[in-house]
Amino acid sequence: MIPRQLEAKANELLGKYPLLAVTGPRQSGKTTLAQRLRPDYVYINLELEENRNFAENDPHGFLQAYQGGVILDEVQYAPLLFPYLKHYTDQRGKTGEYILAGSQQFLLLEKITQSLAGRVALLQLLPLSLTELQMAGLPPASAEDFILKGGYPRLYDQQIEATDFYPSYVRTYVERDVRQIVNVTDLRLFRQFLTACAGRAGQIVNFQELGNVLGIDSKTVKSWVGILEASFIVFLLPSYHRNFDKRIVKSPKLYFYDTGLVCSLLNIKTVEQLNAHFAKGALFENMVIVELLKQYLHSGGNPAFYFWQDSNMREIDLLIEEGAQLKAVEIKAGKTINTDFTKNLYAFQTLAGAETVQLFLVYGGDMAQPRSNLQVLPWNMAAKIVQEITSRPTHSANPPPGSQN
């Protein structure tokens, strides 16, 4: 197993809360992490009908039979169990008694908020980060290779080819998970919708335009985007709302949690195809933003991520808000730096105030270039932007990132 950054924070919180909940995409490594954290715990998968029936038809008997160290996987499938978990953990007063895992964040978060507030620490586990791969001695050969392959653990643990993994992942997701979240009658159309979203990764969401392309109304598009969010396929990056005397774009941008999935949906199979594709820049940007997101989430943090664009189309790809400070990050796939890469950073710094903004440029090259008022970082060192923040102590019984959206 490739060690996960989240393990240290999860171990800490197991000593403080009666329950630890780990959410994230299917096959991101949640079950493996839980079993690594507590290999002696009893493992129960609530996606299996017999376990689910026992939990929901006789919750008292279930929690009396399974106590004192239990991993409850895909726990969102037994929503009636949550009030009883509250009752028994309050009664027993033990820390770290249950580890809950689930891959449908809104369904799970709703039940936690209703029944387990204050009793559960909530963490998110995304696919493998670049930092985790580097620490395991498995660094990608290039940014393009990492964009194509993505970070799902089975690609590395089992040496599965991305061209084999992702089509099966998509088919399983669409045919099983989507139907469990909401009643989508036309799965073929939903697959087209998913591919259309892949082609718009890194772009401002236009629900009406997307609906027009697919022949569905914008209300359905919003509902289906919600499905993709709930199952950790996509996330929406909100715009930074502070108005610097300029009209700003307020619609969010759409990003995927894994670029390997996007490449599969767009039928991009080789580095040559990626380099020639219209989405290359957006995929590079998506990769960097997700890598920074992983640094926060895998240290138990709750990031405040935004983008900014004004009426003159000046744009900052990523703003990270940390108290009164802002980190402005421009992301460019090009391997050679030119002055156009930094002009929007300096314009934003002037508007916001130089004393409150740190400037960063992440590019597709391989050399760091520290400058007096700007840090230039290659793609494989982007984590340095947030390492100081993510190494601080955090309080992690909070809603997951995205709740600020």
Beta strands, then each sheet from edge to edge (+ up, - down):
strand 1: 19-23
strand 2: 42-45
strand 3: 70-73
strand 4: 98-102
strand 5: 120-124
strand 6: 234-237
strand 7: 253-256
strand 8: 305-309
strand 9: 315-322
strand 10: 325-332
strand 11: 357-363
strand 12: 369-370
strand 13: 375-378
sheet 1: 2+ 3+ 4+ 1+ 5+
sheet 2: 6+ 7-
sheet 3: 8+ 9- 10+ 11+ 13+ 12-
end
